[in-house]
Amino acid sequence: MAAHRLSPSLNRLLFTLKNGSFHSRCCAVQSTASYSSSSSSEKTFDKILIANRGEIACRVIKTCRKMGIKSVAVHSDVDSSAVHVKMADEAFCVGPAPTSKSYLNMDAIMDAVRSTGAQAVHPGYGFLSENKEFARRLAAEGVTFIGPDTHAIQAMGDKIESKLIAKAAQVNTIPGFDGVVETAEDAVKIAQEIGYPVMIKASAGGGGKGMRIAWNDEETREGFRFSSQEAASSFGDDRLLIEKYIDNPRHIEIQVLADKHGNALWLNERECSIQRRNQKVVEEAPSTFLDPETRRAMGEQAVQLAMAVDYSSAGTVEFLVDSKKNFYFLEMNTRLQVEHPITECITGLDLVEQMIRVAKGYQLLHKQEDIPINGWAIESRVYAEDPYKSFGLPSIGRLSQYQEPVNLSNVRVDSGIQEGSDISIYYDPMISKLVTYGSTRAEALARMEDALDNYVIRGVTHNIPLLREIITHPRFISGDISTNFLPEVYPDGFKGHQLDVEKRRELLASAAALYITAQLRSQEVLGSLRVSSVPVKCSKWELCAELGDGCYTVDVTKSANVFTVEVDGGKVEVSGEWNLAATLLPVTINGTDRTLQCLSRDASGRIVLQFLGTSFQVRILSKLAARLNAFMPEKVAEDTSSILRSPMPGTVVAVSVKPGDTVAEGQEICVIEAMKMQNSLTAAKQAKVKSVHCRPGETVGEGDLLVELE
């Protein structure tokens, strides 16, 4: 049943008044990378339904508006107030929160198509975007699927079949087993024949789900179990294949675009090597690694593959590239790729518009020689994740404050959320795709650093600390990257920005200046009736600063808006407007402009600052308070070796122990599924199980007690 709503025009007006121009918030592309548009006389569709949610639904709606096409949003009941619903001209509820009952519910979406009279459906990415049955059902009712035909979806969606087709099309392929792996023991036998390491992956998979690397027989058995379960959960197809794992490769993909008249183009490459758990984190276009000859060879092979299956639409052919620039076909995604904005930035093409034109039957407007590489674009995937846990375990919550850095030049933010939006366990935890563009890579990187510092996200844990460390790391800047970048650079896990002596002084000086500013403001507001910890009209202060396990003497003097701070054996000059109510604190530290964020501060002197992307807790005290603080008892830390808590919100898939069982160190205790990814939780020591506090099917929150050991 369709949701009851305000009239589209009134709803859109109210939304715009509250949130400002959504053109700049959601999908702004600066004039230096503007889209090339088709002829305004071309007739395409009157109404398109977007069978998706979040940022990609907003992205498609934006192009529909530009082309004069009415849009229909579908949504689950918990998404009824989502941004994509407010942006669309019409909206239709397709079921409750679980994806299987809403965004994967073909019957409900077909009802929405019929009820709204949509002439075409854009599937976005994920969900039903590569489901041949969905495309077939739309075609049977005379509705256009904005994507390739069912043959291409079938051929490229099955990794086993696609590999055989790629071989026949003379596309380089990875050595491996071309059949379906039936059992865990079959997997072990095949892996031994191929030779370790091997990659186990879902035949119908994508997005890093259903993929495991195995280095020995035991890891193969475990990988078979988890990959088949994830594949069944995510794609409804638990078939697996095994192929040789190319150690230390780059992941580089080619964007292709083809029409129904036999024309096909390759739109250059995207470098996607920065990954965690086989999911991309930072992408860029073009790649620093490819020379023109290799780029052309990869592009031509990508087009050969597209032509082999009569492909028509936008699609992506993914390759693994070794250190000698040998490249091997990985898979073809028969849909719009998540990271498509960076291709749009360097080519000036609106890929959504091109997909709509092709779906209507128009020929491509461009020849291969027309496709440029103009400048450089970088995309950071901003997630509601805790980067300190396995480089990013999901976080849930409500966005209490949210401010995108779209005021900066050459910054594009594709998002589908706003202040007050909820990040739930039901859907992907992506907050946005942050894209920066420049005439050179150095320029694009500098803008990304600035954009990350100016991005305000409160209410959920996010991965901006990790993103900023990646794009400022010397190896990344030099282009020395591979899919193993994160585990190689952070072998003990991500720990946030590691302060050297100079940066520690800057942080402490900034915190001290903020503390003094707050104290002085309290005098001005409350007057002399309140006893202040800072003497009235004082211009010099002696303080103590606590950071981690260190305690530092801080001497501060103030002149106008400039603080001179002597700390840790050095002198730091900090100046700024010091607006304590602002979400951003632009300051100048020893002549260098920086943007800080004060995440919290309290009466005890604790200040949490986001500095160089990472949150640091500093405590500023008077010398007397610091001496008295030494007598305060410390909280005894919890013995985490005897308990198992959930590291993330999710659903308990399996519990492998019961009270009285003896477990070995590293033995699996339970499995938690979050965002379609299964995570095995293990014992920290050998012990007897004292109690079990969870059961399969139960929803747990981050930090919930699961199992106690004696």
C-alpha positions as CSV (number, residue, x, y, z in Angstrom):
1,M,0.0,0.0,0.0
2,A,1.3,3.4,-0.9
3,A,2.3,5.7,2.0
4,H,0.1,8.7,2.7
5,R,2.1,11.8,2.1
6,L,2.0,15.6,1.6
7,S,1.8,16.8,-2.0
8,P,5.2,16.4,-3.6
9,S,5.6,20.1,-4.2
10,L,4.8,21.1,-0.7
11,N,7.0,18.3,0.8
12,R,9.9,19.4,-1.4
13,L,9.5,23.0,-0.4
14,L,9.4,22.2,3.3
15,F,12.5,20.0,2.9
16,T,14.4,22.6,1.0
17,L,13.6,25.3,3.6
18,K,14.8,23.1,6.4
19,N,18.0,21.7,4.7
20,G,19.0,24.3,2.1
21,S,19.7,23.5,-1.5
22,F,20.0,19.8,-1.9
23,H,21.9,20.2,-5.1
24,S,24.9,21.4,-3.1
25,R,24.4,18.9,-0.3
26,C,23.9,15.7,-2.2
27,C,25.6,15.6,-5.5
28,A,27.3,18.9,-6.3
29,V,29.9,18.7,-9.1
30,Q,32.0,21.9,-9.4
31,S,32.2,23.8,-12.7
32,T,35.7,22.4,-13.3
33,A,34.2,19.0,-13.6
34,S,30.8,19.8,-14.9
35,Y,28.6,17.2,-16.7
36,S,28.2,17.1,-20.4
37,S,24.5,16.8,-21.2
38,S,22.5,15.2,-23.9
39,S,20.3,17.2,-26.3
40,S,17.3,18.8,-24.5
41,S,15.1,17.7,-27.3
42,E,15.6,14.0,-26.6
43,K,12.5,12.3,-25.1
44,T,13.3,9.6,-22.6
45,F,10.8,8.7,-19.8
46,D,8.1,10.6,-18.0
47,K,8.6,8.8,-14.7
48,I,11.3,6.6,-13.2
49,L,11.1,4.5,-10.1
50,I,14.4,4.1,-8.1
51,A,14.5,0.6,-6.6
52,N,17.0,1.6,-3.9
53,R,17.6,3.8,-0.9
54,G,20.1,6.2,0.6
55,E,22.7,8.1,-1.3
56,I,22.4,6.3,-4.6
57,A,18.6,6.9,-4.7
58,C,19.3,10.6,-4.1
59,R,22.0,10.6,-6.8
60,V,19.6,9.1,-9.4
61,I,16.8,11.5,-8.4
62,K,19.1,14.5,-9.0
63,T,19.7,13.5,-12.6
64,C,16.0,12.8,-13.1
65,R,15.3,16.3,-12.0
66,K,17.9,17.7,-14.5
67,M,16.3,15.7,-17.3
68,G,12.8,16.7,-16.4
69,I,11.8,13.2,-15.3
70,K,9.5,12.6,-12.3
71,S,10.9,10.2,-9.7
72,V,9.4,7.6,-7.5
73,A,11.1,6.5,-4.3
74,V,10.5,3.1,-2.6
75,H,11.1,2.8,1.1
76,S,10.8,0.5,4.1
77,D,8.7,1.5,7.0
78,V,11.7,2.7,9.0
79,D,12.8,4.8,6.0
80,S,9.6,6.7,5.6
81,S,11.3,10.0,6.6
82,A,14.5,9.3,4.7
83,V,16.1,11.9,2.5
84,H,15.5,10.0,-0.7
85,V,11.8,9.8,0.1
86,K,11.6,13.6,0.7
87,M,13.5,14.3,-2.6
88,A,11.3,12.2,-4.8
89,D,8.0,13.3,-6.5
90,E,6.2,10.2,-5.2
91,A,7.0,7.5,-2.6
92,F,5.8,4.0,-2.0
93,C,6.3,1.8,1.1
94,V,7.4,-1.7,0.1
95,G,7.6,-3.4,3.5
96,P,9.2,-3.6,7.0
97,A,12.8,-2.8,7.7
98,P,14.6,-6.2,6.9
99,T,15.8,-6.0,3.3
100,S,14.3,-9.3,2.4
101,K,10.9,-7.9,3.2
102,S,11.4,-4.5,1.5
103,Y,14.2,-3.5,-0.9
104,L,14.6,-7.2,-2.0
105,N,10.8,-7.8,-2.1
106,M,10.2,-8.0,-5.8
107,D,6.4,-8.4,-5.5
108,A,6.1,-5.2,-3.5
109,I,8.4,-3.2,-5.8
110,M,6.4,-4.5,-8.8
111,D,3.3,-3.3,-7.1
112,A,4.9,0.1,-6.7
113,V,5.7,0.2,-10.4
114,R,2.1,-0.6,-11.4
115,S,0.6,1.8,-8.8
116,T,2.7,4.8,-9.8
117,G,2.8,4.2,-13.5
118,A,6.6,4.3,-13.7
119,Q,7.8,3.6,-17.2
120,A,11.3,2.6,-16.1
121,V,13.2,1.4,-13.0
122,H,16.7,2.4,-12.0
123,P,18.1,-0.2,-9.6
124,G,21.1,1.7,-8.3
125,Y,23.7,-0.7,-6.9
126,G,23.2,-3.6,-4.5
127,F,19.7,-5.0,-3.7
128,L,18.1,-6.0,-7.0
129,S,20.5,-4.2,-9.3
130,E,22.0,-7.4,-10.7
131,N,19.0,-9.7,-10.3
132,K,18.1,-11.1,-13.7
133,E,14.6,-12.2,-12.5
134,F,13.8,-8.7,-11.5
135,A,14.8,-7.4,-15.0
136,R,12.8,-10.2,-16.6
137,R,9.7,-9.4,-14.6
138,L,9.9,-5.7,-15.5
139,A,10.4,-6.5,-19.2
140,A,7.3,-8.8,-19.1
141,E,5.2,-5.8,-18.0
142,G,6.6,-3.5,-20.6
143,V,8.7,-1.5,-18.0
144,T,12.3,-0.6,-18.9
145,F,15.1,-1.8,-16.7
146,I,17.8,0.9,-16.7
147,G,20.7,-1.5,-17.0
148,P,21.8,-4.4,-19.3
149,D,19.5,-7.1,-20.5
150,T,19.0,-10.4,-18.6
151,H,21.5,-12.3,-20.7
152,A,24.4,-10.0,-19.7
153,I,23.3,-9.9,-16.1
154,Q,23.2,-13.7,-16.0
155,A,26.5,-14.2,-17.8
156,M,28.5,-11.6,-15.8
157,G,26.6,-12.1,-12.5
158,D,27.8,-15.7,-12.3
159,K,31.5,-15.6,-11.6
160,I,32.1,-19.1,-12.9
161,E,30.3,-18.4,-16.2
162,S,31.8,-14.9,-16.5
163,K,35.3,-16.3,-16.2
164,L,34.7,-18.8,-19.0
165,I,33.2,-16.0,-21.2
166,A,36.2,-13.8,-20.4
167,K,38.6,-16.6,-21.5
168,A,36.7,-17.0,-24.8
169,A,36.9,-13.2,-25.3
170,Q,40.7,-13.3,-24.9
171,V,40.6,-11.4,-21.6
172,N,43.3,-12.3,-19.1
173,T,42.0,-14.5,-16.3
174,I,43.3,-15.7,-12.9
175,P,44.2,-19.4,-12.7
176,G,41.7,-21.4,-10.7
177,F,38.9,-24.0,-10.6
178,D,36.1,-23.1,-13.1
179,G,33.4,-25.3,-11.5
180,V,31.2,-25.1,-8.5
181,V,32.8,-26.2,-5.2
182,E,30.3,-28.5,-3.4
183,T,31.7,-29.2,0.0
184,A,34.4,-28.0,2.4
185,E,36.6,-31.1,1.7
186,D,36.2,-30.5,-2.0
187,A,37.4,-26.9,-1.4
188,V,40.5,-28.2,0.5
189,K,41.3,-30.6,-2.4
190,I,40.9,-27.9,-5.0
191,A,43.0,-25.4,-3.0
192,Q,45.8,-28.0,-2.6
193,E,45.8,-28.5,-6.4
194,I,45.8,-24.8,-7.2
195,G,48.4,-24.1,-4.5
196,Y,48.0,-21.7,-1.5
197,P,47.1,-19.0,-1.0
198,V,43.6,-19.2,-2.6
199,M,40.6,-16.9,-2.8
200,I,37.2,-18.4,-1.9
201,K,34.3,-16.3,-3.2
202,A,30.7,-16.4,-3.9
203,S,29.8,-17.1,-7.5
204,A,26.9,-14.6,-7.4
205,G,28.7,-12.2,-5.1
206,G,30.0,-8.7,-5.0
207,G,30.9,-5.9,-2.7
208,G,33.4,-8.0,-0.7
209,K,30.7,-10.3,0.7
210,G,31.2,-14.0,0.6
211,M,35.0,-13.7,0.1
212,R,37.7,-15.3,2.1
213,I,41.5,-15.7,1.6
214,A,42.8,-19.1,2.8
215,W,46.5,-19.9,3.4
216,N,46.1,-23.5,4.6
217,D,43.6,-26.4,4.8
218,E,41.9,-25.2,8.0
219,E,41.4,-21.7,6.7
220,T,39.9,-23.2,3.6
221,R,37.3,-25.2,5.6
222,E,36.4,-22.1,7.7
223,G,36.4,-19.9,4.6
224,F,34.0,-22.3,2.8
225,R,31.6,-22.2,5.7
226,F,31.5,-18.4,6.2
227,S,31.6,-17.6,2.5
228,S,28.7,-19.9,1.7
229,Q,26.6,-18.5,4.6
230,E,27.3,-14.9,3.6
231,A,26.6,-15.7,0.0
232,A,23.2,-17.3,0.8
233,S,22.3,-14.3,3.1
234,S,23.4,-11.6,0.7
235,F,22.6,-13.1,-2.7
236,G,20.3,-16.1,-2.1
237,D,22.9,-18.2,-3.8
238,D,25.5,-20.1,-1.8
239,R,27.6,-21.4,-4.8
240,L,31.4,-20.8,-4.4
241,L,34.4,-20.9,-6.6
242,I,38.1,-21.0,-5.8
243,E,41.0,-19.4,-7.7
244,K,44.6,-18.5,-7.1
245,Y,45.0,-15.5,-4.8
246,I,47.4,-13.0,-6.3
247,D,49.4,-11.7,-3.3
248,N,50.0,-8.0,-3.0
249,P,48.1,-6.9,-6.1
250,R,46.4,-3.6,-7.1
251,H,42.7,-3.5,-7.7
252,I,42.0,-1.4,-10.7
253,E,38.8,-1.3,-12.6
254,I,37.7,0.0,-16.0
255,Q,34.4,1.9,-16.4
256,V,32.6,0.8,-19.6
257,L,29.6,2.3,-21.4
258,A,27.7,0.6,-24.2
259,D,24.5,1.2,-26.2
260,K,22.1,-1.1,-28.0
261,H,23.6,-0.3,-31.4
262,G,27.0,-2.0,-31.0
263,N,28.9,0.9,-29.7
264,A,31.1,0.6,-26.5
265,L,33.6,2.9,-24.8
266,W,36.0,2.6,-21.9
267,L,35.9,5.6,-19.6
268,N,39.4,5.2,-18.1
269,E,40.2,3.5,-14.8
270,R,39.6,3.8,-11.1
271,E,42.3,2.8,-8.6
272,C,40.5,0.9,-5.8
273,S,43.3,-0.8,-3.9
274,I,42.7,0.7,-0.5
275,Q,40.4,-1.9,1.0
276,R,39.4,-3.6,4.3
277,R,37.7,-7.0,4.3
278,N,37.7,-6.8,0.4
279,Q,35.6,-3.7,0.5
280,K,36.9,-0.4,-0.9
281,V,37.6,2.5,1.3
282,V,39.5,5.1,-0.8
283,E,39.4,5.3,-4.6
284,E,40.9,7.6,-7.2
285,A,40.9,8.3,-10.9
286,P,43.1,8.0,-12.7
287,S,45.6,5.5,-11.2
288,T,49.2,6.5,-10.5
289,F,50.4,3.1,-11.6
290,L,49.1,2.7,-15.2
291,D,51.0,3.9,-18.2
292,P,49.0,4.8,-21.4
293,E,49.8,1.4,-23.0
294,T,48.5,-0.6,-20.0
295,R,45.5,1.7,-19.7
296,R,44.6,1.1,-23.3
297,A,45.1,-2.7,-23.1
298,M,42.9,-2.9,-20.0
299,G,40.3,-0.7,-21.6
300,E,40.2,-2.7,-24.8
301,Q,39.9,-6.0,-23.0
302,A,37.0,-4.5,-20.9
303,V,35.2,-3.5,-24.1
304,Q,35.9,-6.9,-25.6
305,L,34.2,-8.6,-22.7
306,A,31.2,-6.2,-22.8
307,M,30.8,-6.8,-26.5
308,A,30.9,-10.6,-25.9
309,V,27.7,-10.5,-23.9
310,D,26.0,-7.7,-26.0
311,Y,26.3,-5.4,-23.0
312,S,24.3,-2.1,-23.1
313,S,24.5,0.4,-20.2
314,A,27.2,1.5,-17.7
315,G,29.2,-1.3,-16.2
316,T,32.5,-2.0,-14.6
317,V,35.2,-4.6,-15.4
318,E,37.5,-5.2,-12.4
319,F,41.0,-6.4,-12.7
320,L,43.8,-7.4,-10.4
321,V,47.2,-5.9,-11.4
322,D,50.5,-7.2,-10.2
323,S,53.8,-5.3,-9.7
324,K,54.8,-6.0,-13.3
325,K,51.6,-4.5,-14.7
326,N,50.2,-7.9,-15.7
327,F,46.4,-7.7,-15.2
328,Y,43.8,-10.4,-14.7
329,F,40.0,-10.2,-15.0
330,L,38.3,-10.4,-11.6
331,E,34.6,-9.7,-12.2
332,M,32.2,-7.5,-14.1
333,N,29.6,-5.5,-12.2
334,T,26.5,-5.0,-14.4
335,R,25.3,-1.9,-12.6
336,L,26.4,1.6,-11.6
337,Q,29.4,1.3,-9.3
338,V,29.5,3.0,-5.9
339,E,32.6,4.9,-6.9
340,H,31.3,6.2,-10.2
341,P,31.6,9.9,-9.2
342,I,35.3,10.1,-9.6
343,T,34.9,8.9,-13.3
344,E,32.3,11.6,-13.7
345,C,34.7,14.2,-12.4
346,I,37.6,13.4,-14.8
347,T,35.4,12.8,-17.9
348,G,32.6,15.3,-17.4
349,L,30.0,12.6,-18.2
350,D,26.9,12.1,-16.1
351,L,26.8,8.3,-16.0
352,V,23.2,8.1,-14.7
353,E,22.1,10.3,-17.6
354,Q,24.0,8.0,-20.0
355,M,22.3,4.9,-18.5
356,I,18.8,6.5,-19.0
357,R,19.6,7.5,-22.6
358,V,20.9,4.0,-23.5
359,A,17.9,2.4,-21.8
360,K,15.6,4.5,-24.0
361,G,17.5,3.3,-27.1
362,Y,19.7,6.3,-28.0
363,Q,23.2,5.9,-29.4
364,L,26.2,7.0,-27.4
365,L,27.1,10.7,-28.0
366,H,30.8,10.1,-27.8
367,K,33.6,8.3,-29.6
368,Q,36.6,6.7,-27.7
369,E,38.9,9.6,-28.8
370,D,36.5,12.0,-27.1
371,I,37.0,10.6,-23.6
372,P,39.4,12.7,-21.6
373,I,41.3,12.5,-18.4
374,N,40.8,16.0,-17.0
375,G,42.5,16.4,-13.6
376,W,42.3,14.0,-10.7
377,A,39.5,12.9,-8.4
378,I,39.6,11.1,-5.1
379,E,36.7,9.5,-3.2
380,S,36.6,8.6,0.5
381,R,33.8,6.4,1.7
382,V,32.6,7.9,5.0
383,Y,31.1,5.1,7.1
384,A,29.4,4.9,10.5
385,E,32.1,2.5,11.6
386,D,34.7,2.2,14.4
387,P,38.0,2.2,12.5
388,Y,39.9,1.0,15.6
389,K,38.1,-2.3,15.4
390,S,39.3,-4.4,12.4
391,F,39.6,-1.1,10.4
392,G,35.9,-0.6,10.7
393,L,33.1,-2.5,12.5
394,P,29.6,-1.0,12.1
395,S,28.3,1.7,14.5
396,I,24.6,2.6,14.9
397,G,23.0,5.7,16.3
398,R,21.3,9.0,15.4
399,L,23.2,11.9,13.8
400,S,22.8,14.5,16.4
401,Q,24.9,17.0,14.4
402,Y,25.7,16.7,10.7
403,Q,27.4,19.2,8.4
404,E,28.9,18.4,5.0
405,P,32.0,20.4,3.8
406,V,30.2,21.5,0.6
407,N,31.2,25.1,1.2
408,L,34.7,24.2,0.1
409,S,35.6,24.5,-3.6
410,N,35.8,21.3,-5.7
411,V,34.2,19.2,-3.1
412,R,31.3,16.8,-3.9
413,V,29.3,14.9,-1.2
414,D,26.9,12.1,-2.3
415,S,24.8,11.3,0.7
416,G,21.3,10.2,1.6
417,I,21.2,11.3,5.2
418,Q,20.7,14.6,7.2
419,E,21.0,15.8,10.8
420,G,18.6,13.6,12.8
421,S,18.9,10.5,10.5
422,D,19.3,7.1,12.1
423,I,22.1,4.7,11.1
424,S,20.5,1.3,11.8
425,I,21.6,-2.4,11.8
426,Y,19.4,-3.1,8.8
427,Y,21.4,-1.3,6.1
428,D,24.9,-0.5,4.9
429,P,26.5,1.9,7.3
430,M,27.8,4.3,4.6
431,I,27.2,7.9,5.5
432,S,28.4,9.5,2.3
433,K,30.9,9.4,-0.5
434,L,33.2,12.4,-0.1
435,V,34.8,13.4,-3.5
436,T,37.4,16.1,-4.1
437,Y,38.7,17.2,-7.5
438,G,41.8,19.0,-8.6
439,S,43.9,19.7,-11.7
440,T,46.6,17.5,-10.1
441,R,46.7,14.6,-7.6
442,A,48.4,16.8,-5.0
443,E,45.7,19.4,-5.3
444,A,42.9,16.8,-5.0
445,L,44.6,15.3,-1.9
446,A,45.0,18.7,-0.2
447,R,41.3,19.3,-0.8
448,M,40.4,15.9,0.6
449,E,42.5,16.6,3.8
450,D,40.7,19.9,4.2
451,A,37.3,18.4,3.5
452,L,37.7,15.7,6.1
453,D,38.8,18.2,8.7
454,N,35.6,20.3,8.0
455,Y,33.2,17.3,8.0
456,V,31.0,17.4,11.2
457,I,29.5,14.0,12.2
458,R,28.2,13.6,15.8
459,G,26.1,10.8,17.3
460,V,27.8,7.9,15.6
461,T,31.4,6.6,15.5
462,H,32.8,7.3,12.0
463,N,35.9,6.4,10.0
464,I,37.2,9.9,9.3
465,P,40.3,9.3,11.5
466,L,41.3,6.3,9.2
467,L,40.5,8.1,6.0
468,R,42.6,11.1,6.9
469,E,45.6,8.9,7.9
470,I,45.4,7.0,4.6
471,I,45.4,10.1,2.4
472,T,48.2,11.8,4.3
473,H,50.4,8.6,4.6
474,P,53.7,8.9,2.7
475,R,53.1,5.5,1.0
476,F,49.7,6.6,-0.3
477,I,51.0,10.0,-1.4
478,S,53.8,8.3,-3.4
479,G,51.4,5.9,-5.0
480,D,53.0,2.8,-3.3
481,I,49.8,1.0,-2.6
482,S,48.2,-2.5,-3.0
483,T,45.2,-4.3,-1.6
484,N,47.4,-5.1,1.5
485,F,48.0,-1.4,2.3
486,L,46.1,-1.3,5.5
487,P,47.5,-4.5,7.2
488,E,51.0,-3.6,6.0
489,V,50.9,0.0,7.3
490,Y,49.0,-0.9,10.5
491,P,50.0,-4.5,11.3
492,D,48.7,-4.1,14.9
493,G,45.5,-2.5,13.8
494,F,44.7,1.2,13.4
495,K,45.5,3.3,16.4
496,G,44.7,6.8,15.1
497,H,47.1,9.6,14.4
498,Q,50.4,9.1,16.3
499,L,51.6,12.4,17.6
500,D,55.2,13.4,17.3
501,V,56.6,16.0,19.8
502,E,55.7,19.0,17.6
503,K,52.1,17.9,17.0
504,R,51.7,17.0,20.7
505,R,52.7,20.6,21.6
506,E,50.2,21.9,19.0
507,L,47.4,19.8,20.5
508,L,48.1,20.7,24.1
509,A,48.4,24.4,23.2
510,S,45.1,24.4,21.4
511,A,43.4,22.6,24.3
512,A,44.9,25.1,26.8
513,A,43.8,28.1,24.7
514,L,40.3,26.6,24.4
515,Y,40.2,26.1,28.2
516,I,41.2,29.6,28.9
517,T,38.7,31.0,26.4
518,A,35.9,29.1,28.1
519,Q,37.0,30.3,31.5
520,L,37.1,33.9,30.4
521,R,33.7,33.6,28.7
522,S,32.2,32.3,32.0
523,Q,33.4,35.4,33.8
524,E,31.8,37.7,31.2
525,V,28.5,35.9,31.3
526,L,28.2,35.3,35.0
527,G,30.1,38.4,36.3
528,S,31.8,38.6,39.6
529,L,29.0,36.8,41.6
530,R,30.6,33.5,40.7
531,V,34.0,32.5,41.8
532,S,36.1,31.6,38.8
533,S,39.1,29.3,38.7
534,V,40.8,32.0,36.5
535,P,41.6,35.3,38.2
536,V,39.8,38.3,36.7
537,K,41.7,40.3,34.1
538,C,44.5,37.8,34.2
539,S,46.7,37.5,31.1
540,K,49.0,34.8,32.2
541,W,48.2,31.3,33.4
542,E,50.1,28.3,34.9
543,L,48.3,25.0,34.1
544,C,48.8,21.3,33.9
545,A,47.7,19.2,30.9
546,E,47.0,15.5,30.9
547,L,47.2,13.5,27.7
548,G,47.3,9.8,27.8
549,D,49.7,8.8,30.5
550,G,51.6,12.0,30.3
551,C,51.3,15.2,32.4
552,Y,52.7,18.5,31.1
553,T,53.3,21.9,32.6
554,V,51.6,24.6,30.5
555,D,52.3,28.3,30.7
556,V,49.9,30.5,28.7
557,T,49.9,34.2,27.9
558,K,47.2,36.0,25.9
559,S,47.1,39.1,23.7
560,A,43.9,39.8,21.9
561,N,42.9,36.5,20.2
562,V,46.5,35.2,20.2
563,F,47.7,32.7,22.8
564,T,51.4,32.0,23.4
565,V,51.8,28.6,25.0
566,E,55.0,27.2,26.5
567,V,54.6,23.4,26.8
568,D,56.8,20.3,26.6
569,G,60.0,22.2,26.0
570,G,58.7,24.4,23.2
571,K,56.7,27.5,22.4
572,V,53.5,27.5,20.3
573,E,51.4,30.4,19.1
574,V,47.7,29.8,18.6
575,S,45.2,32.3,17.2
576,G,41.6,32.2,16.1
577,E,38.1,33.6,16.6
578,W,37.5,31.0,19.4
579,N,33.7,30.7,18.9
580,L,32.8,28.1,21.5
581,A,29.4,27.6,20.0
582,A,30.7,26.7,16.6
583,T,31.0,23.1,15.4
584,L,34.3,24.0,13.6
585,L,37.3,25.9,15.1
586,P,39.5,27.4,12.4
587,V,42.8,28.3,14.1
588,T,46.3,29.2,13.1
589,I,49.0,27.3,14.9
590,N,52.6,28.6,14.4
591,G,51.5,30.1,11.1
592,T,49.7,27.0,9.8
593,D,46.0,27.1,9.3
594,R,44.1,24.1,10.8
595,T,40.5,23.2,11.4
596,L,39.8,21.6,14.8
597,Q,36.5,20.3,16.2
598,C,35.7,20.5,19.9
599,L,33.7,17.3,20.4
600,S,33.0,17.8,24.1
601,R,34.2,19.7,27.2
602,D,33.1,19.6,30.8
603,A,33.6,21.4,34.1
604,S,36.4,19.1,35.2
605,G,38.7,20.4,32.4
606,R,38.2,17.4,30.1
607,I,38.3,18.5,26.4
608,V,37.9,16.1,23.5
609,L,39.4,17.7,20.3
610,Q,39.4,16.3,16.8
611,F,42.9,17.2,15.7
612,L,44.4,15.9,12.4
613,G,41.3,13.7,12.1
614,T,41.7,11.8,15.3
615,S,39.9,12.5,18.6
616,F,42.1,13.2,21.6
617,Q,41.0,13.6,25.2
618,V,43.0,16.3,27.0
619,R,42.5,17.4,30.6
620,I,43.5,20.9,31.5
621,L,43.8,21.6,35.2
622,S,45.1,24.4,37.4
623,K,48.3,23.4,39.3
624,L,46.4,23.1,42.6
625,A,43.7,20.9,41.0
626,A,46.4,18.7,39.4
627,R,48.1,18.1,42.8
628,L,44.7,17.2,44.4
629,N,43.9,14.9,41.4
630,A,46.7,12.6,42.3
631,F,44.7,11.5,45.4
632,M,41.7,10.4,43.3
633,P,41.2,6.6,43.1
634,E,41.5,5.0,39.7
635,K,38.8,2.9,38.2
636,V,39.8,-0.8,38.0
637,A,39.9,-2.0,34.4
638,E,37.6,-4.9,33.5
639,D,39.2,-8.3,33.0
640,T,38.4,-8.7,29.3
641,S,40.0,-12.2,29.0
642,S,37.2,-13.7,31.1
643,I,34.3,-12.2,29.2
644,L,33.2,-11.8,25.6
645,R,31.3,-8.7,24.6
646,S,29.9,-7.9,21.2
647,P,32.3,-5.6,19.3
648,M,29.4,-4.3,17.2
649,P,25.6,-4.2,16.9
650,G,24.2,-7.2,15.0
651,T,22.4,-10.5,15.1
652,V,23.7,-13.7,16.7
653,V,24.0,-16.3,13.9
654,A,25.4,-19.2,15.9
655,V,26.6,-20.0,19.5
656,S,29.2,-22.8,19.5
657,V,29.5,-23.3,23.3
658,K,27.3,-24.0,26.4
659,P,28.0,-23.7,30.1
660,G,30.5,-26.2,31.3
661,D,32.3,-26.5,28.0
662,T,36.1,-26.1,28.0
663,V,37.4,-23.8,25.2
664,A,40.9,-23.4,23.8
665,E,42.5,-20.0,23.1
666,G,41.3,-18.9,19.7
667,Q,38.3,-21.3,19.6
668,E,35.1,-19.9,18.1
669,I,32.5,-19.1,20.7
670,C,29.8,-17.4,18.5
671,V,29.2,-15.7,15.2
672,I,27.7,-12.2,14.9
673,E,26.3,-10.9,11.6
674,A,26.3,-7.2,11.0
675,M,25.5,-5.5,7.7
676,K,25.5,-8.9,5.9
677,M,29.0,-9.7,7.1
678,Q,29.6,-12.6,9.5
679,N,32.2,-12.2,12.2
680,S,33.6,-15.1,14.3
681,L,34.3,-14.2,17.9
682,T,36.9,-16.4,19.7
683,A,38.1,-17.1,23.2
684,A,41.0,-15.0,24.5
685,K,42.3,-17.9,26.7
686,Q,41.7,-21.5,27.6
687,A,39.0,-21.7,30.2
688,K,35.6,-23.3,31.1
689,V,32.5,-21.5,30.0
690,K,30.7,-20.1,33.0
691,S,27.5,-18.7,31.4
692,V,26.1,-17.9,28.0
693,H,24.0,-14.7,27.6
694,C,22.9,-14.9,24.0
695,R,21.2,-17.3,21.6
696,P,20.9,-17.6,17.8
697,G,18.6,-15.0,16.2
698,E,18.9,-12.5,19.0
699,T,19.8,-8.9,18.3
700,V,22.7,-7.5,20.3
701,G,24.2,-4.1,20.8
702,E,27.8,-3.0,20.9
703,G,29.3,-4.0,24.2
704,D,26.6,-6.4,25.2
705,L,27.8,-9.4,27.3
706,L,27.7,-12.6,25.3
707,V,29.7,-15.2,27.2
708,E,31.5,-15.4,30.6
709,L,34.5,-17.7,31.2
710,E,35.7,-18.9,34.6
